[in-house]
Amino acid sequence: MTKPVIAITMGDAAGIGPEIIMKALQHKDVYEQCRPLVVGDAKMLERANGITGTNLTVHAIGNVSEAVFTQGTVDCIDLNLLPADLPFGKVSGEAGSAAYHYIEKAVDLAKQNEVHAICTAPLNKEALHKGGHLYPGHTEILAELTDTDDYSMMLSSPKLKVIHLTTHVGLIKAIEMINPERTYKVIKLAHETLKRAGFENPSIAVCGINPHAGENGLFGNGEEEEKLAPGIERAITDGINASGPHPADTL
């Protein structure tokens, strides 16, 4: 079976993204599982190579077909967007804008079926905004670039997946944004995603908004009954294995 090609976006070059990438790509097991390909600035990877002492060869390329996918060589689709003397640890609109364009290029490669998945190094949201790209984070960028209307962030571990009703907003705003329709849509998204991932009958438990999921009206103002319960009941009616609201600490 051919190993998947993974596009790694370099993130904010004024931060730790390039160093994380160089350290990760010195490990043999990465190449045993996939064919990694960085989308970024080759000179920033060279700089990180010197800082980390990883002693890898940075291979600047223009397209996927030029990649060698060999351990010891870091293939980089070089967009060449940044100056070699970009300062470390300082919020830079230039670096923020570059980070956006790395993601944009990686998404384009995925849409053309030249890569099978995308892995993103950290970006700085303040730098992203300073560079003119007014997104809360990766999730919203990826949604817009793929013309996706219904989406949410999912955090994944072998035994537990967590999908968010709201993402990258303040707590008060998050509570305002939750409603039965959103609750239903995210439960459905979770169900469909896990089914595609091979889970025959995924169990989806919905966390409450208040401590102890409101404790039958003792905490909050009935948010669980108003904002969550109708969406959960609708999902159950559709045949989805959903339950809740449950106390978040119990889950």
Phi and psi in degrees as a GROMACS rama.xvg file:
@    title "Ramachandran Plot"
@    xaxis  label "Phi"
@    yaxis  label "Psi"
@TYPE xy
-70.2721  134.075  THR-2
-70.6976  142.337  LYS-3
-68.6472  148.109  PRO-4
-90.0149  124.053  VAL-5
-111.721  119.966  ILE-6
-86.7329  120.68  ALA-7
-104.328  113.825  ILE-8
-80.4691  138.863  THR-9
-74.0885  -15.4573  MET-10
74.3454  -157.469  GLY-11
-81.7547  116.079  ASP-12
-69.9122  -15.0783  ALA-13
-82.6108  -4.91464  ALA-14
-110.783  -148.108  GLY-15
-97.2294  -0.434253  ILE-16
-52.0826  -54.5913  GLY-17
-58.946  -36.5264  PRO-18
-69.398  -41.5019  GLU-19
-59.1013  -44.1629  ILE-20
-62.8338  -47.2829  ILE-21
-64.0444  -40.2063  MET-22
-66.0954  -39.8806  LYS-23
-66.8618  -39.9532  ALA-24
-81.803  4.45611  LEU-25
-87.7379  -5.93864  GLN-26
-91.6118  130.405  HIS-27
-60.7908  -37.1962  LYS-28
-66.5439  -22.8216  ASP-29
-62.6946  -45.1508  VAL-30
-74.6699  -19.7286  TYR-31
-73.6083  -23.7213  GLU-32
-100.78  -26.04  GLN-33
-157.632  178.651  CYS-34
-114.154  96.832  ARG-35
-79.4083  144.618  PRO-36
-143.499  121.082  LEU-37
-86.3995  139.487  VAL-38
-112.435  112.927  VAL-39
-179.605  -139.812  GLY-40
-118.257  118.715  ASP-41
-59.7725  -37.6892  ALA-42
-67.1403  -28.4223  LYS-43
-72.3375  -34.7344  MET-44
-68.21  -37.8257  LEU-45
-61.7857  -42.3044  GLU-46
-64.024  -43.6927  ARG-47
-65.6189  -33.0101  ALA-48
-60.3066  -41.7601  ASN-49
-69.5458  -39.1428  GLY-50
-66.7943  -43.1869  ILE-51
-84.8313  -16.6029  THR-52
68.1738  28.7379  GLY-53
-77.1408  -19.5585  THR-54
55.504  45.3114  ASN-55
-104.068  160.056  LEU-56
-95.5435  124.567  THR-57
-91.5542  121.233  VAL-58
-107.614  99.3862  HIS-59
-76.1261  127.44  ALA-60
-135.33  168.106  ILE-61
-104.672  -21.9374  GLY-62
-153.136  168.538  ASN-63
-61.8774  -35.7736  VAL-64
-62.5959  -18.9011  SER-65
-86.2776  -8.14478  GLU-66
-69.5649  145.802  ALA-67
-101.245  -22.712  VAL-68
51.9243  51.4172  PHE-69
-121.241  133.698  THR-70
-58.945  135.351  GLN-71
101.524  -16.7068  GLY-72
-121.082  126.666  THR-73
-100.743  107.067  VAL-74
-73.4365  131.245  ASP-75
-135.627  115.923  CYS-76
-70.3122  106.919  ILE-77
-89.5453  105.797  ASP-78
-84.0049  -15.4444  LEU-79
51.0161  58.0192  ASN-80
-102.759  -12.9109  LEU-81
-121.945  151.574  LEU-82
-72.7392  149.032  PRO-83
-63.7043  -25.0687  ALA-84
-99.8613  25.5651  ASP-85
-54.6873  125.258  LEU-86
-67.7603  145.884  PRO-87
-80.1554  150.493  PHE-88
68.0176  15.7817  GLY-89
-121.786  135.516  LYS-90
-64.3387  123.304  VAL-91
-131.8  121.417  SER-92
-61.4724  -33.1404  GLY-93
-63.6703  -45.3049  GLU-94
-69.1697  -37.472  ALA-95
-63.778  -42.2297  GLY-96
-66.5118  -40.3385  SER-97
-61.4016  -42.048  ALA-98
-59.3582  -39.2155  ALA-99
-63.011  -45.0251  TYR-100
-68.6085  -28.1975  HIS-101
-63.3473  -44.1799  TYR-102
-63.7986  -44.3473  ILE-103
-57.0631  -44.1393  GLU-104
-66.2745  -42.9084  LYS-105
-62.7355  -41.5138  ALA-106
-63.5668  -40.6585  VAL-107
-60.9553  -41.6109  ASP-108
-64.28  -39.1502  LEU-109
-66.8038  -40.7863  ALA-110
-66.3331  -27.0508  LYS-111
-89.4683  4.95878  GLN-112
61.7747  27.422  ASN-113
-87.4638  -22.0937  GLU-114
-129.929  157.466  VAL-115
-98.4178  -21.4237  HIS-116
-159.081  165.487  ALA-117
-124.142  136.769  ILE-118
-122.869  130.335  CYS-119
-111.537  129.729  THR-120
-78.8279  162.645  ALA-121
-61.6902  141.837  PRO-122
-118.356  167.078  LEU-123
-108.846  119.435  ASN-124
-67.1871  -33.2647  LYS-125
-66.668  -41.5168  GLU-126
-66.4858  -38.4423  ALA-127
-58.3874  -46.5767  LEU-128
-67.2766  -40.1045  HIS-129
-62.544  -29.1735  LYS-130
-83.622  2.41384  GLY-131
94.8024  9.00837  GLY-132
-112.192  98.6715  HIS-133
-91.1956  70.2702  LEU-134
-117.481  148.828  TYR-135
-70.1596  -26.3145  PRO-136
175.655  -168.278  GLY-137
-56.9602  -42.7441  HIS-138
-54.3841  -48.6586  THR-139
-71.1938  -34.9108  GLU-140
-61.9509  -49.7778  ILE-141
-62.3125  -38.385  LEU-142
-62.3487  -46.667  ALA-143
-67.2  -41.7789  GLU-144
-68.7763  -19.3449  LEU-145
-108.531  9.57115  THR-146
54.9981  44.1544  ASP-147
-101.519  122.62  THR-148
-88.4074  -46.8195  ASP-149
-100.873  116.114  ASP-150
-155.403  163.499  TYR-151
-160.881  160.806  SER-152
-82.9521  135.318  MET-153
-119.702  127.701  MET-154
-95.8916  132.981  LEU-155
-126.758  132.818  SER-156
-131.996  169.741  SER-157
-55.9798  -37.4271  PRO-158
-108.966  -12.6274  LYS-159
-141.886  132.947  LEU-160
-118.438  139.383  LYS-161
-123.126  120.94  VAL-162
-114.37  138.066  ILE-163
-94.3278  135.962  HIS-164
-71.801  -37.5473  LEU-165
-132.514  155.805  THR-166
-144.608  136.323  THR-167
58.492  43.2211  HIS-168
-137.458  160.887  VAL-169
-65.6307  161.564  GLY-170
-60.1679  -46.2558  LEU-171
-62.3505  -43.2648  ILE-172
-64.217  -37.8163  LYS-173
-60.8329  -45.5043  ALA-174
-63.0599  -39.7536  ILE-175
-62.5302  -35.5919  GLU-176
-76.5681  -21.7317  MET-177
-74.6414  131.364  ILE-178
-151.739  167.739  ASN-179
-56.488  -38.2184  PRO-180
-65.1825  -45.2968  GLU-181
-64.3933  -41.3302  ARG-182
-58.2241  -48.0527  THR-183
-61.4985  -45.3681  TYR-184
-61.8955  -40.6053  LYS-185
-73.2185  -36.7348  VAL-186
-60.6077  -43.9585  ILE-187
-64.5286  -42.0675  LYS-188
-58.264  -46.3043  LEU-189
-60.6438  -46.0092  ALA-190
-60.1306  -49.1857  HIS-191
-66.8144  -39.1192  GLU-192
-65.6093  -45.4055  THR-193
-68.4489  -34.0434  LEU-194
-62.1147  -43.0282  LYS-195
-66.3773  -26.0805  ARG-196
-84.0589  0.146593  ALA-197
104.891  4.14156  GLY-198
-87.5445  115.744  PHE-199
-65.5968  -44.3315  GLU-200
-139.299  73.8113  ASN-201
-62.0428  139.431  PRO-202
-94.6064  120.045  SER-203
-114.985  112.69  ILE-204
-107.699  129.546  ALA-205
-98.8474  127.746  VAL-206
-74.3639  146.639  CYS-207
-73.5352  166.297  GLY-208
-87.5897  -42.0075  ILE-209
-94.1804  164.007  ASN-210
-53.9615  138.512  PRO-211
58.0313  25.9885  HIS-212
53.2334  36.4662  ALA-213
89.1475  -17.5671  GLY-214
47.7611  52.8805  GLU-215
53.8515  42.8442  ASN-216
94.9524  -2.73306  GLY-217
-73.5142  -29.2154  LEU-218
-123.531  135.828  PHE-219
83.6882  -164.794  GLY-220
-124.948  40.2938  ASN-221
77.9172  24.0357  GLY-222
-62.0499  -37.0124  GLU-223
-60.9527  -46.7162  GLU-224
-68.5572  -35.137  GLU-225
-82.7716  -44.1297  GLU-226
-100.078  -28.19  LYS-227
-107.681  -50.7416  LEU-228
-54.4889  -44.9839  ALA-229
-61.5124  -37.4159  PRO-230
-67.7753  -38.574  GLY-231
-65.1194  -45.6254  ILE-232
-62.396  -38.4247  GLU-233
-63.8266  -41.954  ARG-234
-64.0482  -41.0063  ALA-235
-62.0805  -41.5594  ILE-236
-60.4312  -32.6927  THR-237
-77.4808  -1.22205  ASP-238
91.9147  9.19516  GLY-239
-83.6018  137.889  ILE-240
-79.7544  73.0092  ASN-241
-113.811  154.821  ALA-242
-152.883  165.951  SER-243
124.817  -173.804  GLY-244
-71.0895  141.905  PRO-245
-112.425  152.079  HIS-246
-56.9295  129.667  PRO-247
-60.5638  -38.1003  ALA-248
-69.6597  -28.2175  ASP-249
-65.3032  -44.1342  THR-250
